[in-house]
């Protein structure tokens, strides 16, 4: 656009140079074109589990269980297939990392990775949020809450009314500009959000509440 208005003499050469310098991206240039696009088949089992915390064969099963469409497109028309988008989101959530750290794996520019990750995260939340925001009657019905304590007590537990075991995950975040004390985790010594759930004796997870403050 700047070249167009300059070629039609709407702005001077000095104004063109000034505006060009002001509008030029200050973000570092990452050579994403030097890397191949993501290919799950080229990864071995150990590599896949280390980066995504999901086994290679389970990645496809997870995509099916979530009901992900064949591909998703962001509002700026950046498109990714279901496996690439899911793996992008899994890597982003598996361990705190910057978007630039994902370039070598997916061969995409940072803005693309950001838009694809956000698009898949939003789609999953929009379609599955009741599972983490509403009481799960299938897992925590009155009958099940009688079965769980009996199963735990049969294994020799000292309590007869224990139906699950609290488990938590601390997710470090950037230091916020406000309310830093609320999200500071004194145990891990980082600013973080803590997600907590209850592990049931049948191996399933019942979402308890989260995120909670960092303390």
NORZICOR-V183632 format. One record per backbone hydrogen bond with DSSP energy under -0.5 kcal/mol. CO is the residue of the C=O (numbers start at 1). NH is the residue of the N-H. Records with the same first field share a line. If there is no record, write none. Layout:
CO=NH  NH
//
This chain:
1=5
2=6
3=7
4=8
5=10  11
6=9
12=16
13=17
14=18
15=19
16=20
17=21
18=22
19=23
20=24
28=30
30=32
31=34
32=35
39=42
40=43
44=48
45=49
46=50
47=51
48=52  54
49=53
55=59
56=59  60
57=61
58=62
59=63
60=64
61=65
62=66
63=67  68
64=67
70=82
72=80
74=77
77=79
78=74
80=72
81=85
82=86
83=87
84=88
85=89
86=90
87=91
88=92
89=93
90=94
91=95
98=101
99=102
100=103
102=106
103=107
106=38
109=113
110=114
111=115
112=116
113=117
114=118
115=119
116=120
117=121
118=122
119=123
120=124
121=125
122=126
123=127
124=128
125=129
128=131
129=132  133
130=134
135=137
136=140
141=145
143=146  147
144=148
146=150
147=151
148=152
149=153
150=154
151=155
152=155  157
153=156
161=163
163=201
165=199
167=197
169=171  195
170=172
171=193
179=183
181=184
182=214  215
183=192
184=186
185=189  190
190=185
191=173
193=171  195
194=212
195=169
196=208  209
197=167
198=200  206
199=165
200=203
204=200
205=207
206=198
209=196
212=194
//
